[in-house]
Amino acid sequence: RFIKIYLIKEQMRPVALLIALLLSTYVSPKSKEEWKSRSIYQILTDRFARTSDTGYCNYSQYCGGNYQGIINKLDYIKGMGFDAIWISPIVENTEGSYHGYHLTNLYNLNYHFGSEDDFKALITACHNKDIWLMVDVVANHVGPIGTDYSKITPFNLAEHYHDYCDINDWTNQWQIENCRLSGLPDLKQENDWVTQQLLNWISDLISKYNIDGIRIDTIMEVPKWFWDKFRTSAGVFQIGEAFNGDIGYVSDYQNHLDSVFNYPLYYTIESSFCGSFYNLEGYWFNSRPKYPAPEYTATFVENHDNPRFLNRCNDRGKFTNAVVFSLLWEGVPVFYYGGEQYYSGGADPNNREPLWDNYNTGTELYRILGIVNALRKSVSIWNLNIVQRYADDNFYAFTRGNVLACFSNTNSLQRTITYHEFSEGTKLCNILYDGDCVTVSGGGIYINMGDYPKVYVKQ
């Protein structure tokens, strides 16, 4: 009997080892509730880090950034407190399409960024450092091949696309959903076969590589019913890009996806930190409530599709104020690579600068990002309600629990906040600079602002 039991155990050992291996490599899908706790660092894969010698970069072509380069710089990202990265689309593209948005083969990886093993190594390295991976995906269009659809896999027939027309009226929803963006062939989701290929692909992609979340390109150019299906097939957190400043228009897409990029707030941030904070107050009371779930929306100050903040508003103090605001406001914060080095590129492709030779961990913003991201974690700020405490042209303040965040869009000013819930004698200290503390006196909190934001925490 002993020998029989021993043999059974020995026969089961390979199975047990296989199960253990699968459990060690499998990462469960991350929900939108879990993603609220994360801060995302957006990477343009071709421009963030490479493994070869540095050299000239033609901004309109591949410059050599790759997955191994990202692996080598994960500690640089971690040093700013970011615990998720969003990378460029990973599928095969037309030659020269360094950004990844010009699909040619849905099932092949873009070799410019590395091999499949390199991509898997990136995912493993990220997860080992508790960094989640978000992959950019496209379901609206393919690469610029005119009408030679034979160049695209698997969508190689004319019936897979809408009839040729170009979007020239961005107020016409039929055009937006059926015509071409910049001449790119527009996939026909009304074709059941096309839809099924896309649904199968995203499901397989997520499960094969244990991807934690997806960013979805050009969602307003695809019918909303398709996103209901895509969301289910993906099974992970999705942020959709509706490049539009109309809150009513953008917010409805959150009824079909977990999250959307908060473009209405993006425009408000610029008009507030480079103009008047009354714009932000108006957003808070009039626009924000239109979102089905504003706490899941993606908050950002700049990205790869728009001129950088410092190109439009050349003031590092205002930029730092805007960035800290985006980290402490409700939603999932997204920070565009290079901002920590005060990049100021203009319109695409000038806002897609290479970062190599410029991983300076000593910039003021690099330091501040690490502090504010740590605060987010320590107080679970995503669980705390926002209360606006003060707003005028040049000063804005809100609280989330025992955190008082103060912002200005000018060099120096003084304000006294009387609408608050801190008791008399309470001491509040600014976590960004040692020794900067205030005490509630006479019911008020006296704030003396300089160039940079102040983030006070109750002591």
Backbone torsions as a table, in degrees:
resi	resn	phi	psi	omega
1	ARG	NA	-40.9	179.7
2	PHE	-62.2	-43.8	-179.4
3	ILE	-63.3	-39.6	-179.0
4	LYS	-64.5	-45.1	178.9
5	ILE	-63.6	-40.7	-179.9
6	TYR	-61.4	-43.5	-179.2
7	LEU	-65.0	-38.8	178.8
8	ILE	-62.8	-43.2	179.6
9	LYS	-62.6	-41.1	-179.3
10	GLU	-66.1	-36.7	178.9
11	GLN	-68.5	-30.2	-179.0
12	MET	-81.5	-16.0	-175.0
13	ARG	-58.1	-46.6	178.5
14	PRO	-59.7	-36.4	178.8
15	VAL	-65.6	-43.7	179.5
16	ALA	-63.2	-40.0	178.6
17	LEU	-64.8	-39.4	178.9
18	LEU	-64.3	-43.9	179.1
19	ILE	-61.9	-42.5	179.6
20	ALA	-63.2	-39.1	179.5
21	LEU	-65.2	-43.2	-179.9
22	LEU	-64.2	-40.9	179.9
23	LEU	-65.8	-32.7	-177.8
24	SER	-75.2	-24.1	-177.0
25	THR	-100.9	-18.5	-177.5
26	TYR	-80.4	134.6	175.9
27	VAL	-118.9	121.0	-176.1
28	SER	-65.7	147.7	179.2
29	PRO	-57.1	140.5	-178.2
30	LYS	-95.5	130.0	-177.1
31	SER	-81.8	167.8	177.1
32	LYS	-65.2	-30.3	177.6
33	GLU	-65.8	-41.2	178.4
34	GLU	-68.6	-35.6	-178.3
35	TRP	-68.0	-21.0	177.7
36	LYS	-60.2	-25.2	-176.9
37	SER	-84.7	-3.6	-173.5
38	ARG	-101.2	154.2	170.6
39	SER	-119.1	128.8	-171.5
40	ILE	-102.4	133.2	174.0
41	TYR	-104.6	113.8	-177.8
42	GLN	-82.1	128.1	-178.7
43	ILE	-118.5	130.6	164.6
44	LEU	-89.1	107.6	-168.2
45	THR	-51.5	-42.4	-175.9
46	ASP	-70.9	-14.5	-172.4
47	ARG	-117.7	-5.4	-173.4
48	PHE	-84.0	-52.0	-177.0
49	ALA	-157.2	141.4	175.6
50	ARG	-132.6	167.3	-175.4
51	THR	-103.2	-12.7	179.5
52	SER	-86.4	176.6	177.9
53	ASP	-62.3	150.3	178.5
54	THR	-69.6	160.5	-179.8
55	GLY	179.4	-170.4	-176.2
56	TYR	-63.4	143.3	177.3
57	CYS	-127.2	117.7	171.3
58	ASN	-83.5	112.2	-172.0
59	TYR	-61.4	-14.4	-179.5
60	SER	-97.6	4.0	-177.9
61	GLN	-133.3	175.3	174.2
62	TYR	-62.9	138.9	179.6
63	CYS	-117.9	-3.3	170.3
64	GLY	108.6	-0.3	176.4
65	GLY	-63.2	144.2	-175.7
66	ASN	-151.9	177.3	-176.2
67	TYR	-65.3	-40.3	179.3
68	GLN	-64.0	-35.1	176.3
69	GLY	-61.4	-41.6	177.9
70	ILE	-63.1	-44.5	178.5
71	ILE	-54.7	-43.5	-177.5
72	ASN	-65.0	-21.1	-174.8
73	LYS	-114.5	17.6	179.2
74	LEU	-63.9	-33.8	178.2
75	ASP	-68.5	-31.1	174.7
76	TYR	-62.2	-42.6	178.2
77	ILE	-67.7	-45.1	-179.3
78	LYS	-61.4	-31.9	-179.6
79	GLY	-63.9	-22.3	175.8
80	MET	-91.8	0.9	177.5
81	GLY	86.4	7.0	179.4
82	PHE	-79.5	138.1	-178.5
83	ASP	-125.6	23.6	171.5
84	ALA	-155.9	147.7	174.1
85	ILE	-127.3	146.0	174.4
86	TRP	-114.4	120.8	-178.4
87	ILE	-110.2	168.3	-178.9
88	SER	-65.4	162.3	174.0
89	PRO	-53.1	142.2	-171.1
90	ILE	-101.7	-5.9	-173.4
91	VAL	-82.0	164.2	180.0
92	GLU	-61.0	136.7	-177.0
93	ASN	-125.7	167.1	170.8
94	THR	-61.3	148.9	-179.1
95	GLU	-59.6	135.8	179.7
96	GLY	93.7	-11.6	-177.4
97	SER	-86.9	70.7	-174.6
98	TYR	-61.4	-22.8	-175.6
99	HIS	-79.3	-24.1	175.1
100	GLY	95.4	5.3	-174.3
101	TYR	-96.1	9.8	-177.3
102	HIS	-118.1	75.4	-176.9
103	LEU	-57.3	137.2	167.0
104	THR	-122.5	-32.4	178.9
105	ASN	-140.5	115.4	-175.2
106	LEU	-66.3	-23.3	-171.2
107	TYR	-103.3	-9.5	178.4
108	ASN	-100.6	148.1	175.3
109	LEU	-85.8	153.6	178.0
110	ASN	-73.3	109.3	-174.1
111	TYR	-66.0	-20.6	179.6
112	HIS	-61.3	-29.1	-177.3
113	PHE	-90.0	-11.8	-179.7
114	GLY	132.8	177.0	-179.8
115	SER	-82.4	175.0	175.6
116	GLU	-61.4	-38.9	177.4
117	ASP	-63.5	-36.5	177.4
118	ASP	-64.0	-41.6	179.7
119	PHE	-65.6	-43.3	177.2
120	LYS	-62.0	-38.3	178.8
121	ALA	-64.0	-36.5	177.4
122	LEU	-63.5	-45.4	-179.7
123	ILE	-61.4	-45.0	179.3
124	THR	-62.1	-44.7	-179.7
125	ALA	-62.7	-41.0	177.8
126	CYS	-61.7	-50.6	-177.3
127	HIS	-64.6	-32.6	177.3
128	ASN	-65.4	-24.5	178.8
129	LYS	-104.1	14.5	-177.9
130	ASP	55.6	43.3	172.9
131	ILE	-111.8	125.3	178.9
132	TRP	-86.5	150.7	-176.7
133	LEU	-110.6	124.7	174.7
134	MET	-112.7	127.4	-178.3
135	VAL	-107.1	136.2	176.2
136	ASP	-77.0	134.7	179.1
137	VAL	-133.2	154.9	-178.5
138	VAL	-129.8	128.4	176.8
139	ALA	-125.9	7.9	-176.2
140	ASN	-95.8	-38.3	-170.0
141	HIS	-148.8	173.8	175.6
142	VAL	-122.8	-170.7	-176.8
143	GLY	-70.1	167.7	-176.5
144	PRO	-76.8	79.5	-176.9
145	ILE	-112.3	14.9	-179.5
146	GLY	65.5	-116.9	176.6
147	THR	-121.9	15.0	177.6
148	ASP	-86.9	75.6	-172.7
149	TYR	-69.5	-12.5	178.5
150	SER	-63.6	-15.5	-179.3
151	LYS	-80.9	-6.4	-175.2
152	ILE	-110.8	135.3	174.7
153	THR	-117.8	127.7	3.6
154	PRO	-96.6	2.5	-173.2
155	PHE	-87.4	77.4	-169.4
156	ASN	-109.1	13.3	179.7
157	LEU	-125.2	152.5	179.9
158	ALA	-60.0	-31.2	-178.3
159	GLU	-68.0	-11.3	178.8
160	HIS	-83.3	-3.3	-174.2
161	TYR	-128.7	156.5	170.2
162	HIS	-69.3	156.0	176.3
163	ASP	-58.6	150.9	-174.9
164	TYR	-65.7	120.5	169.0
165	CYS	-161.1	156.9	-179.3
166	ASP	-109.8	145.9	175.0
167	ILE	-74.2	115.7	176.5
168	ASN	-128.6	0.3	177.0
169	ASP	-135.2	101.2	-175.1
170	TRP	-79.4	8.4	170.7
171	THR	-102.3	-3.2	-177.9
172	ASN	-101.7	102.4	-175.2
173	GLN	-64.4	-33.1	177.8
174	TRP	-61.4	-45.0	177.0
175	GLN	-60.9	-43.9	-177.2
176	ILE	-58.6	-39.3	-175.7
177	GLU	-88.7	-18.0	-172.4
178	ASN	-118.4	-14.1	-177.1
179	CYS	-107.1	177.1	-171.4
180	ARG	-89.4	134.7	170.2
181	LEU	-85.0	116.8	178.7
182	SER	51.9	35.0	176.5
183	GLY	79.8	6.6	-178.0
184	LEU	-82.4	126.8	-178.8
185	PRO	-52.6	130.6	-170.6
186	ASP	-99.0	116.9	-177.8
187	LEU	-64.3	143.9	-176.0
188	LYS	-100.8	91.6	-178.4
189	GLN	-66.6	-19.4	176.4
190	GLU	-66.4	-18.3	173.1
191	ASN	-78.9	114.1	-174.3
192	ASP	-57.0	-35.8	-178.6
193	TRP	-66.2	-42.0	178.5
194	VAL	-61.1	-48.6	180.0
195	THR	-59.4	-43.6	-177.6
196	GLN	-65.7	-37.6	177.4
197	GLN	-61.8	-42.5	-179.6
198	LEU	-66.9	-40.0	179.7
199	LEU	-67.2	-43.4	178.5
200	ASN	-63.5	-41.6	-177.6
201	TRP	-62.0	-48.7	-175.7
202	ILE	-67.8	-36.7	177.3
203	SER	-63.2	-45.7	-179.9
204	ASP	-66.5	-39.1	-178.7
205	LEU	-62.0	-46.2	-178.5
206	ILE	-63.8	-46.4	-175.9
207	SER	-72.2	-36.0	-177.8
208	LYS	-67.5	-40.7	-173.1
209	TYR	-107.9	1.7	-178.5
210	ASN	55.6	48.6	178.5
211	ILE	-76.9	140.1	-172.2
212	ASP	-89.3	-23.9	-178.5
213	GLY	-169.2	165.8	179.7
214	ILE	-132.5	144.2	168.0
215	ARG	-102.9	131.0	-175.4
216	ILE	-111.0	125.2	-178.3
217	ASP	-78.3	148.5	167.5
218	THR	45.7	53.7	-176.0
219	ILE	-71.0	-27.8	-176.3
220	MET	-75.3	-5.6	178.6
221	GLU	-97.8	10.9	178.5
222	VAL	-130.9	141.3	-179.0
223	PRO	-57.1	145.1	-175.3
224	LYS	-65.3	-32.1	-179.4
225	TRP	-61.2	-29.9	178.5
226	PHE	-66.0	-38.3	-178.1
227	TRP	-68.2	-28.4	173.6
228	ASP	-59.9	-42.8	179.5
229	LYS	-71.9	-43.0	-177.1
230	PHE	-63.2	-41.4	178.7
231	ARG	-57.1	-45.4	-179.8
232	THR	-66.1	-42.9	-178.5
233	SER	-67.2	-35.9	-179.8
234	ALA	-67.6	-48.5	177.3
235	GLY	72.6	6.0	176.1
236	VAL	-128.0	170.4	-179.5
237	PHE	-59.1	134.5	178.9
238	GLN	-124.7	139.2	169.4
239	ILE	-118.7	121.4	-178.9
240	GLY	-99.2	146.0	179.8
241	GLU	-100.8	108.0	170.3
242	ALA	-113.0	97.8	-172.7
243	PHE	-76.4	81.6	-174.9
244	ASN	-159.8	142.6	-178.1
245	GLY	-93.9	-0.7	-178.9
246	ASP	-81.8	113.1	-175.7
247	ILE	-61.7	-38.3	179.1
248	GLY	-65.0	-38.7	-179.6
249	TYR	-69.7	-49.4	-175.4
250	VAL	-69.1	-42.4	-172.2
251	SER	-62.3	-31.3	-177.4
252	ASP	-65.2	-25.8	179.1
253	TYR	-67.5	-19.3	177.4
254	GLN	-74.4	-9.0	171.3
255	ASN	-77.1	-8.9	-175.9
256	HIS	-122.1	-12.8	176.1
257	LEU	-136.8	161.4	-179.4
258	ASP	-60.8	-39.9	-172.3
259	SER	-149.7	160.8	171.9
260	VAL	-135.3	154.1	172.5
261	PHE	-68.7	130.9	-174.2
262	ASN	-83.2	73.1	178.4
263	TYR	-62.5	-37.8	176.4
264	PRO	-58.1	-39.0	177.1
265	LEU	-71.9	-36.0	177.1
266	TYR	-54.5	-47.9	178.9
267	TYR	-67.7	-34.2	178.6
268	THR	-68.4	-37.3	177.9
269	ILE	-59.8	-46.5	-180.0
270	GLU	-63.7	-44.8	-177.2
271	SER	-71.5	-17.5	179.5
272	SER	-90.9	-51.4	-176.5
273	PHE	-76.6	-15.9	174.8
274	CYS	-116.6	16.2	-178.8
275	GLY	-152.2	-103.6	-177.4
276	SER	-131.8	135.7	178.9
277	PHE	-72.3	-8.0	173.0
278	TYR	-63.1	-25.0	174.9
279	ASN	-63.7	-40.8	179.3
280	LEU	-69.4	-38.5	176.6
281	GLU	-62.4	-41.1	177.3
282	GLY	-62.8	-40.4	177.1
283	TYR	-61.3	-45.0	-176.4
284	TRP	-59.7	-44.7	-174.8
285	PHE	-87.0	-31.2	-170.9
286	ASN	-107.6	-35.3	-173.0
287	SER	-99.0	-48.4	-174.8
288	ARG	-50.8	-42.8	-176.6
289	PRO	-61.9	-11.5	-178.1
290	LYS	-76.3	-17.8	177.7
291	TYR	-73.2	137.0	174.7
292	PRO	-59.5	-36.4	-178.9
293	ALA	-150.9	80.1	-175.8
294	PRO	-60.9	-22.9	-177.9
295	GLU	-68.1	-15.0	178.8
296	TYR	-102.2	-8.0	-178.6
297	THR	-66.3	155.1	-179.3
298	ALA	-92.6	123.4	-177.4
299	THR	-102.5	131.9	-176.2
300	PHE	-150.8	157.8	179.2
301	VAL	-107.4	-29.6	178.5
302	GLU	-155.9	162.7	176.2
303	ASN	-157.0	-170.9	-172.9
304	HIS	-78.4	-8.0	-176.8
305	ASP	-101.9	-5.3	-176.1
306	ASN	-131.8	150.4	173.1
307	PRO	-53.7	144.1	-178.3
308	ARG	-64.3	156.7	-177.8
309	PHE	-54.7	-45.7	-176.5
310	LEU	-71.4	-13.6	173.0
311	ASN	-78.5	-32.9	-178.0
312	ARG	-91.6	-27.7	-174.1
313	CYS	-145.9	88.1	-167.8
314	ASN	-80.8	75.6	-179.9
315	ASP	-151.8	111.5	-175.9
316	ARG	-64.8	-32.1	177.7
317	GLY	-63.7	-46.4	178.7
318	LYS	-64.0	-39.9	178.8
319	PHE	-62.1	-45.5	179.8
320	THR	-62.9	-42.2	175.8
321	ASN	-57.5	-46.3	-177.8
322	ALA	-64.5	-41.6	-179.1
323	VAL	-65.2	-46.7	179.7
324	VAL	-63.0	-39.0	175.3
325	PHE	-57.1	-46.9	-177.3
326	SER	-63.8	-28.9	179.2
327	LEU	-77.4	-30.3	-175.1
328	LEU	-98.5	-15.6	177.8
329	TRP	-72.6	168.3	-179.8
330	GLU	-70.6	151.2	179.5
331	GLY	112.8	-179.3	179.0
332	VAL	-96.3	112.7	-176.8
333	PRO	-74.8	138.7	177.1
334	VAL	-124.5	124.8	-178.4
335	PHE	-116.3	129.7	-175.9
336	TYR	-85.5	127.7	-177.5
337	TYR	-49.9	147.2	178.2
338	GLY	90.8	-20.7	177.7
339	GLY	-60.6	-34.7	-179.6
340	GLU	-66.5	-17.3	175.8
341	GLN	-103.4	13.5	176.5
342	TYR	59.9	40.4	175.7
343	TYR	-64.1	147.9	-173.4
344	SER	-137.6	32.1	-178.2
345	GLY	-62.4	151.5	-180.0
346	GLY	-85.7	-143.7	-175.9
347	ALA	-65.4	155.5	175.9
348	ASP	-45.3	128.6	9.7
349	PRO	-96.8	7.4	-174.8
350	ASN	-69.2	-15.0	175.9
351	ASN	-92.0	14.6	-178.9
352	ARG	-121.6	53.6	-174.4
353	GLU	-72.5	148.8	173.1
354	PRO	-71.8	145.8	-177.5
355	LEU	-99.5	-17.0	-175.6
356	TRP	-57.1	149.9	-174.4
357	ASP	69.4	13.5	-177.5
358	ASN	-142.7	36.9	179.1
359	TYR	-90.4	60.6	-176.3
360	ASN	-80.4	112.0	179.8
361	THR	-86.6	5.8	-177.5
362	GLY	-102.2	4.1	178.7
363	THR	-70.9	154.6	-179.3
364	GLU	-62.0	-38.7	-177.8
365	LEU	-71.5	-36.7	176.2
366	TYR	-56.4	-45.9	179.9
367	ARG	-63.7	-45.7	-177.4
368	ILE	-65.4	-39.2	178.5
369	LEU	-58.6	-43.8	179.3
370	GLY	-61.8	-41.0	-179.3
371	ILE	-67.1	-46.8	-175.9
372	VAL	-69.7	-39.2	177.0
373	ASN	-64.2	-36.2	177.0
374	ALA	-65.5	-39.4	177.1
375	LEU	-61.8	-44.6	177.7
376	ARG	-49.9	-46.7	-178.4
377	LYS	-68.2	-46.8	-170.9
378	SER	-64.1	-31.4	-179.0
379	VAL	-107.9	4.5	-175.2
380	SER	46.6	59.0	-169.7
381	ILE	-60.9	-23.4	-179.8
382	TRP	-66.8	-16.1	179.0
383	ASN	-94.5	-0.3	-175.2
384	LEU	-105.2	135.9	-179.5
385	ASN	-71.4	148.2	174.5
386	ILE	-91.6	134.3	172.3
387	VAL	-128.2	118.9	176.4
388	GLN	-69.1	129.7	-176.3
389	ARG	-109.3	-25.3	-177.3
390	TYR	-163.6	140.7	175.8
391	ALA	-153.0	128.0	167.0
392	ASP	-147.7	-166.6	-176.3
393	ASP	-57.6	-39.6	-168.5
394	ASN	-116.6	-2.2	-176.2
395	PHE	-140.7	139.7	178.4
396	TYR	-142.6	139.5	180.0
397	ALA	-146.0	144.5	173.8
398	PHE	-146.4	161.7	174.4
399	THR	-117.3	152.2	167.1
400	ARG	-135.1	100.2	-174.1
401	GLY	65.6	-125.6	-179.5
402	ASN	-93.2	15.1	177.8
403	VAL	-103.8	126.3	175.9
404	LEU	-112.7	114.2	-177.8
405	ALA	-105.0	126.4	-176.2
406	CYS	-123.4	137.9	-175.3
407	PHE	-137.3	150.4	175.5
408	SER	-140.0	160.1	176.9
409	ASN	-120.6	24.6	177.2
410	THR	-139.6	172.9	-171.6
411	ASN	-70.7	-40.1	-179.7
412	SER	-156.6	142.7	176.6
413	LEU	-163.8	165.0	177.3
414	GLN	-128.7	137.3	176.5
415	ARG	-141.4	153.9	173.5
416	THR	-118.2	119.9	-179.3
417	ILE	-92.3	119.6	179.4
418	THR	-109.1	-17.7	178.0
419	TYR	-93.1	95.7	-178.8
420	HIS	-158.9	176.2	-177.5
421	GLU	-120.1	16.3	178.0
422	PHE	-85.6	138.2	-178.1
423	SER	-76.7	159.5	179.3
424	GLU	-56.7	134.2	179.4
425	GLY	87.5	-3.8	178.8
426	THR	-64.9	135.2	178.2
427	LYS	-99.6	130.9	177.9
428	LEU	-122.3	133.8	-178.8
429	CYS	-123.5	140.7	-179.8
430	ASN	-78.4	116.4	-176.4
431	ILE	-71.1	-14.8	-176.9
432	LEU	-81.9	-24.7	-178.1
433	TYR	-142.3	122.3	-178.9
434	ASP	-59.8	141.2	174.4
435	GLY	84.7	-3.5	179.8
436	ASP	-92.8	90.7	-177.2
437	CYS	-125.4	153.4	176.0
438	VAL	-133.4	157.8	179.5
439	THR	-126.5	136.1	177.3
440	VAL	-65.7	121.1	-176.9
441	SER	-137.9	130.8	-178.5
442	GLY	60.7	25.9	179.8
443	GLY	83.5	-3.4	-176.9
444	GLY	-116.4	158.8	174.6
445	ILE	-117.5	112.0	-177.1
446	TYR	-85.5	122.9	-178.2
447	ILE	-115.0	126.4	176.7
448	ASN	-113.9	99.5	-174.0
449	MET	-87.8	143.8	169.9
450	GLY	-111.1	-140.3	-178.8
451	ASP	-76.1	-25.9	-169.5
452	TYR	-109.3	159.2	178.9
453	PRO	-66.8	165.0	174.7
454	LYS	-127.8	131.7	-179.7
455	VAL	-121.7	97.8	-176.5
456	TYR	-89.2	141.4	176.8
457	VAL	-126.9	135.4	179.6
458	LYS	-62.7	133.1	-179.2
459	GLN	-92.1	NA	NA
